Amino acid sequence: MPKKETIQPAWYEDVTPEGSYRALFKWGDPAGIKHPNSGLVKLLVDQLGLAPEELTQPGQFCLDEVAESAPNQLEPADMALLEQTCGRENIATDTYTRVARSYGHGMIDAIRLRKKIVENLPDVVVAPRTEAEIEVIVRYANEHRLPIYVYGGGSSVTRGMEATRGGITLDLSRHMNRLVELNEINHTVTVEAGMSGPQLEDLLQHAVEKLGAKRPYTCGHFPQSFEYSSVGGWIVTRGAGQNSTYYGKIEDMVLSQRYITPRGIFQTCPQPRAATGPDFDQVMMGGEGSFGILTQATLRICHWQPENRVRFSYMFKSWEDAQAASREVMQGEFGFPSVFRISDPEETDVMMKLYHIEDTLADTLLKAMGFQPMQKCLMLGFTDGERQFCRNLDRKMRRIFRRYGAFELSFAGVTKTWEKDRFRDPYMREDLQDYGVLIDTLECGVTWSQMPTVHAQARAFVKSRPGTVCMTHISHCYPQGANLYFIFIARMETLREYLDLQYGILETITKAGASISHHHGVGKQTAPWLEEQIGKEQMDVIRLLKGHFDPNNIMNPGGTLGLDMSPAQAERRWSKDLED
């Protein structure tokens, strides 16, 4: 049989031009690229119906320059105060910078930018140098009723920082990114909120050389957005890293926080535990800038010892077996792996394409052993911690997985391949969008007993849309449950198509009883579902906190956390001009 000709799509290969629309929706490094491989291209043709000739023609690259189209509405006195406080060099009013500091990296952001929809911008972007400067700005803004938004790393996928009311955006990434203290006695690090993930881990992992420490450390927080997210962003959204099964979510790492609010400075206590009323660290985390501006935080640190890491990967015959085995690990009381990912059958089939396992001898062997397409499930992960702990954990897990008939794939290097590229997958989004293919995610938290129902109902809704791929994985596990992370891929031409799918998934997740977010936060996008999710009594407490800290509603207004939503937001729709 003649070999099938390989399709060579006309992907965009050049460095993204500065000041272009593509630069705004591009992920990360302007020169960064990770093209879909031939396995994913085959999926685009076979399942999404793209004709090979479509892919071999240049896509919609959106290289046009962003025009100066949004006037600054602030008064001269407002601008004078900002310049006097922070210095003219730390003030920006050009349209491009204002868009870049208001739009995040969600699919709604990317779709609007590809359609050249520029809206909801701050009037000015300010890069404060110190807490004292932020105090001056907050005090002035509160007196003059000027909205304030905060930019950390820009990786929000929930419209978390979108300046729907204009005003001022504070960019903490430029100056407010310093180390305050490394305390080896307490095993803590205190940093300013604008510090990025790579900055933090570089300091900790090289603490011996850079800080004169006794040994290297880590926070263990590695979200997929790690390279382009900030410590403050992790905290205010209650984020989770891919190693959270061992290290915990960010709320497990934070010991204390410092906020500047319209009422003044709010500082939580630094002790690891206390019985002095409600835990205000937990109250403030997840506030998404609605109560005040997080300026610094103290985090727990752990020993950095990657030499002890044990990588593993297994194939299970069914989704039910994979769930049961992972639950048994989490409830076994012998420790937790660091990364622990279980793909459902559809995601497993896609990964077989991505890793070029499909139609190979290994694939034939798996089928002969009873591992069938759209039934089998891939598990991968690794351990972190002390050497004997890692080895014992690996032995315990192997025994459990063998009892469930899992086939070990560790020899194939699947986990190493995933680990090497785990922060680069977002680069594929712009390639796919160039050809009208959208890839996006929604995630939720479930108990183990809820998981089958939530998974089945969410998949059924997504698959009710013809020609839509719906992949799901578990990537954050607990003894009592886990998350479900849905990835959908589809051809779409309008924002309305996308919103119908996304809003429908949120409705389905809510009705199935899962949490509407496990680690992405709420923002202005998921906000309309929050009160239904948590109940009026809890929502009333959020309103009281908002009224206490921010009585004039200047902190991230416009629907964040379901507060002060527009009629369109409250009715779970968008304004008419964006629906067409």
C-alpha positions in Angstrom: 0.0 0.0 0.0 1.5 3.4 -0.9 2.4 5.7 2.0 -0.2 8.4 2.6 1.2 11.8 1.7 2.0 14.0 4.7 0.2 17.4 4.9 2.5 20.3 5.5 0.3 23.2 6.7 1.4 26.8 6.0 1.9 27.6 9.7 3.1 31.1 10.6 6.8 30.8 11.1 8.1 34.4 11.7 8.6 36.3 14.9 5.3 38.0 15.7 5.5 41.8 14.8 5.5 44.2 17.7 2.3 46.2 18.0 0.2 43.8 16.0 -3.1 42.1 16.8 -1.3 38.8 16.7 1.2 40.0 19.3 -1.8 40.6 21.6 -3.3 37.2 21.4 0.0 35.3 20.9 1.0 33.1 23.9 4.3 34.0 25.5 7.5 34.6 23.6 6.9 36.5 20.3 9.3 34.0 18.7 7.8 31.0 20.5 6.3 28.3 18.3 4.9 24.8 18.9 3.1 23.7 15.7 0.5 20.9 15.9 2.3 17.7 14.8 1.2 15.4 12.0 -1.0 13.4 14.4 -3.0 16.5 15.3 -3.1 17.6 11.7 -4.6 14.2 10.9 -7.3 14.8 13.5 -8.1 18.2 12.0 -8.7 16.6 8.6 -10.4 13.4 9.8 -12.6 14.7 12.6 -13.0 18.4 12.0 -13.4 18.3 8.3 -10.6 20.6 7.2 -9.6 20.0 3.6 -5.9 19.5 3.1 -5.8 22.3 0.6 -7.2 24.7 3.3 -4.2 23.9 5.5 -1.6 24.3 2.8 -2.8 28.0 2.2 -1.7 30.8 4.6 -4.2 31.3 7.4 -5.6 34.4 9.1 -2.4 35.6 10.7 -3.8 39.0 11.9 -0.5 41.0 11.4 -2.2 44.4 11.2 -0.9 47.0 13.6 -3.2 48.1 16.4 -4.3 51.7 15.7 -4.5 54.5 18.2 -8.2 54.5 18.6 -9.1 54.7 22.3 -8.8 58.2 23.9 -7.7 58.7 27.5 -10.8 59.9 29.4 -8.9 60.9 32.6 -8.7 64.5 33.7 -5.4 66.4 33.5 -5.3 66.5 37.3 -5.6 62.7 37.5 -2.7 62.3 35.1 -0.6 64.8 36.9 -1.1 62.9 40.2 -0.1 59.6 38.6 3.0 61.1 36.9 4.1 62.9 40.1 3.7 59.7 42.1 5.2 57.1 39.8 7.2 59.1 37.2 6.3 59.8 33.6 8.4 56.8 32.4 6.0 54.5 34.3 2.9 55.8 32.6 1.4 54.5 29.4 -1.6 55.7 27.5 -1.1 54.1 24.0 -3.8 51.8 22.8 -1.7 48.8 22.4 -0.4 48.8 26.0 -3.8 49.4 27.3 -5.3 46.4 25.4 -2.4 44.2 26.4 -3.0 45.0 30.1 -6.8 44.5 29.9 -7.3 41.5 27.7 -6.1 38.1 29.0 -5.5 34.8 27.3 -9.0 33.3 27.3 -10.6 32.3 24.0 -13.1 35.2 24.3 -10.1 37.6 24.3 -8.5 35.9 21.3 -11.7 35.9 19.3 -12.4 39.6 19.9 -8.8 40.5 19.0 -9.0 38.5 15.7 -12.1 40.5 14.9 -10.3 43.7 15.9 -12.8 44.4 18.7 -11.0 46.7 21.1 -13.1 47.5 24.2 -13.0 47.8 27.9 -9.6 49.4 28.2 -8.1 51.3 31.1 -7.5 55.0 30.4 -3.9 54.6 31.7 -1.5 51.9 32.6 0.7 52.7 35.6 3.7 50.7 36.8 4.2 51.6 40.5 7.6 51.1 42.1 6.6 50.7 45.7 3.8 50.0 48.1 3.8 53.7 49.1 3.0 54.7 45.5 0.2 52.2 45.4 -1.2 53.6 48.6 -1.2 57.1 47.1 -3.0 55.9 44.0 -5.6 53.9 45.8 -6.3 56.8 48.2 -6.7 59.3 45.3 -8.7 56.9 43.2 -11.1 56.2 46.1 -11.6 60.0 46.6 -12.3 60.6 42.9 -14.2 57.3 42.2 -11.6 56.1 39.6 -11.7 52.3 38.9 -8.5 50.3 39.6 -7.5 47.1 37.9 -4.4 45.0 38.4 -2.1 43.3 35.9 0.3 40.6 37.1 1.2 38.2 34.3 -1.7 38.5 31.9 -2.6 34.8 31.7 -6.2 35.1 33.0 -8.7 33.0 31.0 -11.8 34.4 32.8 -11.7 38.1 31.9 -10.2 38.6 35.4 -8.5 41.9 34.8 -10.6 43.4 32.0 -11.1 47.1 32.6 -14.8 47.3 31.9 -15.2 50.7 33.6 -12.0 52.4 32.3 -9.8 54.1 34.9 -6.4 52.9 36.0 -4.6 49.5 35.5 -1.6 49.0 37.8 1.1 46.8 36.2 2.9 45.1 39.0 5.1 43.0 36.7 7.6 45.8 36.0 8.8 46.8 39.4 6.8 45.0 42.1 8.6 41.7 41.6 11.3 41.7 44.2 12.3 39.1 46.8 11.6 40.4 50.3 13.0 37.5 52.4 14.0 33.9 52.3 13.7 32.4 55.7 15.4 29.0 55.9 14.4 28.5 59.6 10.7 28.8 58.8 11.0 27.4 55.3 9.3 30.4 53.8 9.8 32.9 51.1 8.3 36.4 51.0 8.0 38.1 47.6 6.1 41.0 45.9 3.0 40.0 44.0 4.3 40.9 40.6 7.1 38.3 40.7 6.7 35.7 37.9 6.8 31.9 38.2 10.2 31.6 36.5 11.7 34.5 38.6 10.5 32.8 41.8 11.7 29.3 41.0 15.0 30.6 39.6 15.7 32.3 43.0 14.6 29.2 45.0 16.3 26.5 42.9 19.5 28.5 42.8 19.2 29.8 46.4 22.7 28.5 47.3 24.5 30.6 44.6 22.1 33.6 44.5 21.0 34.0 48.1 23.7 32.2 50.1 21.3 29.6 51.3 22.2 26.2 52.6 20.3 24.3 49.9 18.0 24.7 46.9 14.2 25.1 47.3 11.0 25.1 45.4 7.4 26.3 45.9 6.2 23.4 43.8 3.6 25.6 42.0 3.8 24.9 38.2 0.6 25.8 36.4 0.6 25.5 32.6 0.8 29.3 32.6 3.9 29.1 34.8 6.2 31.1 32.5 3.7 34.0 32.1 1.8 34.2 35.4 2.6 35.9 38.6 2.5 35.0 42.3 -0.2 37.5 42.9 -2.3 36.1 40.1 -2.0 32.6 41.5 -3.2 33.8 44.9 -6.1 36.0 44.0 -7.6 33.3 41.7 -6.8 30.3 44.0 -4.8 28.7 41.3 -3.3 25.2 41.1 -0.1 23.9 39.5 0.4 20.7 37.7 2.3 19.3 40.7 -0.6 20.1 43.1 -1.4 16.5 44.1 1.8 16.5 46.2 2.5 20.2 46.8 -1.1 21.4 47.1 -3.0 24.3 45.5 -1.8 27.9 46.2 -4.1 28.2 49.2 -2.1 25.4 50.8 1.2 27.3 50.3 0.3 30.8 51.5 1.1 31.8 55.1 0.4 35.5 55.0 -0.6 38.3 52.6 -0.5 42.1 52.5 -3.2 44.1 50.7 -3.7 47.8 50.1 -7.4 48.6 50.2 -9.5 51.7 50.1 -9.7 51.3 53.9 -5.9 51.0 54.3 -3.4 48.2 54.7 -4.7 44.7 55.5 -2.0 42.3 56.7 -2.7 38.7 57.7 -0.8 36.8 60.4 2.3 34.8 59.5 1.9 31.8 61.8 1.2 28.4 60.0 -1.9 27.8 62.1 -4.0 29.8 64.6 -7.4 29.5 66.3 -8.2 33.2 66.4 -11.4 33.3 64.5 -11.9 32.9 60.8 -8.8 32.4 58.6 -8.4 35.7 56.8 -5.8 34.3 54.4 -8.6 32.0 53.1 -11.0 34.9 53.1 -8.8 37.1 51.0 -7.5 34.4 48.5 -9.8 34.2 45.6 -10.9 37.8 45.9 -9.6 38.6 42.4 -8.8 42.2 43.3 -12.3 43.0 44.5 -11.2 43.9 48.0 -7.8 45.4 47.5 -4.4 45.1 45.8 -2.2 42.2 46.9 1.3 43.6 47.2 3.3 40.8 48.8 2.9 37.3 50.2 4.7 34.7 52.3 4.8 31.2 50.8 5.8 27.8 52.2 8.8 26.3 50.4 10.1 22.8 50.0 13.4 21.1 49.3 14.2 21.0 45.5 15.4 17.5 44.8 14.5 16.5 41.3 17.2 13.8 41.3 14.7 11.7 43.4 11.9 11.9 40.8 10.3 8.7 39.6 8.4 9.0 36.4 5.6 6.5 35.5 3.0 5.9 32.8 0.3 3.2 32.4 -2.5 2.3 30.1 -5.8 1.1 31.6 -8.5 -0.8 29.8 -11.3 1.6 30.9 -12.0 5.0 32.4 -13.7 3.3 35.3 -10.5 1.2 36.1 -8.3 4.3 35.8 -10.6 6.3 38.2 -10.7 3.4 40.7 -7.0 2.9 40.7 -6.2 6.6 41.2 -8.8 6.8 44.0 -7.1 3.9 45.7 -3.7 5.6 45.5 -5.1 8.8 47.0 -6.8 7.0 49.8 -4.0 4.6 50.5 -2.3 6.8 53.1 1.2 6.1 51.8 1.8 9.5 50.2 0.8 11.2 47.0 2.5 11.5 43.6 3.4 15.0 42.5 2.0 15.0 38.9 -1.0 12.6 38.6 -2.8 12.8 35.2 -5.5 10.4 33.9 -6.9 10.9 30.4 -10.3 9.7 29.4 -10.8 7.6 26.3 -11.1 10.4 23.8 -8.1 12.3 25.2 -6.2 9.1 25.2 -6.9 8.5 21.5 -5.8 12.1 20.7 -2.6 11.6 22.7 -1.9 8.3 20.8 -1.9 10.5 17.7 0.2 13.3 19.3 2.8 10.8 20.6 2.8 8.9 17.3 1.7 5.6 19.0 -1.4 5.1 16.8 -1.0 2.4 14.1 2.4 1.3 15.4 3.5 -2.1 16.7 2.8 -0.9 20.2 -0.7 0.0 19.3 -1.2 -3.4 17.7 0.1 -5.0 20.9 -2.2 -3.0 23.1 -5.3 -3.9 21.0 -4.3 -7.6 21.2 -4.2 -7.3 24.9 -7.7 -5.9 25.1 -6.9 -2.1 25.2 -9.4 -0.8 22.7 -9.8 2.6 21.0 -12.2 4.9 22.8 -12.0 2.7 25.8 -8.4 2.7 27.0 -7.1 5.4 29.3 -3.6 6.8 29.7 -2.2 7.7 33.1 1.1 9.5 33.6 2.9 11.3 36.4 5.9 11.5 38.6 6.9 11.7 42.3 8.7 14.4 44.2 10.3 14.4 47.6 12.8 12.4 49.6 14.4 9.5 47.8 13.0 6.6 49.8 9.6 8.2 49.9 9.6 8.4 46.1 10.7 4.8 45.7 8.2 3.4 48.2 5.4 5.4 46.5 6.3 4.0 43.1 6.2 0.5 44.5 2.8 0.9 46.1 1.3 2.5 43.0 2.7 -0.2 40.8 1.0 -2.9 42.8 -2.3 -1.2 42.7 -2.1 -0.5 38.9 -1.2 -4.2 38.2 -4.3 -5.3 40.1 -6.4 -3.3 37.7 -4.7 -4.9 34.7 -2.8 -1.7 33.7 0.0 -2.0 31.1 3.1 -0.1 32.1 4.4 2.3 29.5 7.2 3.9 31.5 9.8 2.5 29.0 8.2 4.5 26.2 9.2 7.9 27.6 5.6 9.3 27.5 6.0 11.2 30.8 9.3 12.7 29.8 7.8 13.9 26.5 4.8 15.5 28.3 7.1 17.0 31.0 9.4 18.6 28.4 6.6 20.3 26.5 4.1 20.9 29.3 4.5 24.7 29.3 4.5 25.0 25.5 1.2 23.6 24.5 -0.6 27.0 24.5 1.5 28.0 21.5 -0.6 25.7 19.4 -3.7 27.7 19.9 -2.9 30.5 17.5 -1.9 28.0 14.8 -5.3 26.3 15.1 -7.2 29.6 15.2 -5.4 30.8 12.0 -7.5 28.1 10.3 -10.8 28.7 12.2 -10.3 25.9 14.8 -10.8 26.9 18.4 -9.3 24.9 21.3 -10.4 25.9 24.8 -10.9 24.5 28.3 -13.2 24.5 31.2 -12.5 22.8 34.5 -14.4 21.9 37.6 -14.0 20.2 41.0 -15.9 17.0 41.8 -16.0 14.3 44.5 -15.2 10.8 43.4 -18.9 9.8 43.6 -19.9 12.8 41.4 -17.2 12.2 38.8 -19.0 9.6 36.5 -22.2 11.8 36.3 -20.4 15.1 35.7 -18.1 13.6 33.1 -20.9 11.9 31.2 -23.2 14.9 31.2 -20.6 17.4 30.2 -19.3 15.2 27.4 -22.9 14.5 26.2 -23.5 18.3 25.9 -20.2 19.0 24.0 -20.7 16.0 21.7 -24.2 17.1 20.9 -22.5 19.7 18.7 -21.4 17.9 15.5 -17.8 17.7 14.7 -16.5 18.7 18.2 -13.7 16.9 20.0 -14.1 16.7 23.7 -11.1 15.6 25.7 -11.1 15.2 29.5 -8.4 14.6 32.1 -8.0 14.5 35.8 -4.9 16.5 36.8 -5.4 17.4 40.5 -6.3 14.6 42.9 -7.4 14.4 46.5 -8.5 11.6 48.8 -12.1 12.9 48.5 -12.2 13.8 44.8 -10.4 15.5 41.9 -10.8 18.0 39.1 -12.2 17.3 35.6 -10.5 19.4 32.9 -12.4 19.5 29.7 -10.7 20.5 26.4 -12.9 21.1 23.4 -11.7 21.5 19.8 -14.1 22.7 17.1 -14.4 24.7 13.9 -16.2 28.0 14.7 -16.8 31.2 12.8 -18.6 33.4 15.3 -18.3 34.5 18.9 -21.9 33.4 19.4 -21.0 29.8 18.5 -18.3 29.8 21.1 -20.3 31.4 23.8 -23.2 28.9 23.2 -20.8 26.0 23.7 -19.0 27.5 26.7 -22.2 28.7 28.5 -23.8 25.4 27.8 -21.0 23.5 29.5 -21.1 25.8 32.5 -24.9 25.2 32.8 -24.3 21.5 32.6 -21.6 21.5 35.2 -23.7 23.6 37.5 -26.7 21.3 37.2 -24.6 18.2 37.7 -23.4 19.6 41.1 -19.7 20.2 40.4 -17.9 23.4 41.2 -17.8 25.8 38.3 -14.0 26.3 38.7 -11.3 24.3 40.4 -8.3 26.6 39.7 -9.0 29.2 37.0 -10.9 31.5 39.2 -14.2 33.3 38.4 -13.4 36.6 36.9 -16.2 38.4 34.9 -16.7 35.4 32.6 -17.9 32.7 35.0 -19.4 35.2 37.5 -23.0 34.8 36.4 -23.0 31.3 37.7 -21.3 32.0 41.1 -24.4 32.8 43.3 -26.3 29.7 42.0 -23.2 27.7 42.8 -22.4 28.9 46.3 -25.9 30.1 47.4 -27.3 33.4 48.4 -26.0 33.2 52.0 -22.4 32.9 51.0 -22.8 35.5 48.2 -24.2 37.9 50.7 -21.0 37.5 52.7 -18.9 38.4 49.6 -21.1 41.5 49.2 -20.5 42.5 52.8 -16.7 42.1 52.4 -16.9 44.2 49.2 -18.8 46.9 51.0 -16.4 46.9 53.9 -13.1 47.0 52.0 -14.3 48.9 48.9 -17.4 51.0 49.7 -17.1 53.1 46.5 -16.6 50.0 44.2 -13.4 51.1 42.6 -11.6 47.7 42.9 -11.9 45.6 39.7 -15.5 46.6 39.1 -17.7 45.3 36.3 -18.9 41.9 37.3 -15.9 40.3 39.1 -17.1 37.6 41.5 -20.7 38.2 40.4 -20.7 41.7 41.9 -22.1 44.8 40.0 -22.8 42.7 36.9 -24.4 44.4 33.8 -27.9 43.2 32.8 -26.3 41.2 30.0 -23.9 39.5 32.3 -26.6 38.7 34.9 -28.8 37.2 32.1 -25.8 35.0 31.0 -25.5 36.7 27.6 -23.4 39.2 25.8 -24.3 42.5 24.3 -25.9 42.2 20.9 -22.9 43.7 19.0 -20.7 40.8 20.1 -23.2 38.0 19.4 -23.2 38.2 15.6 
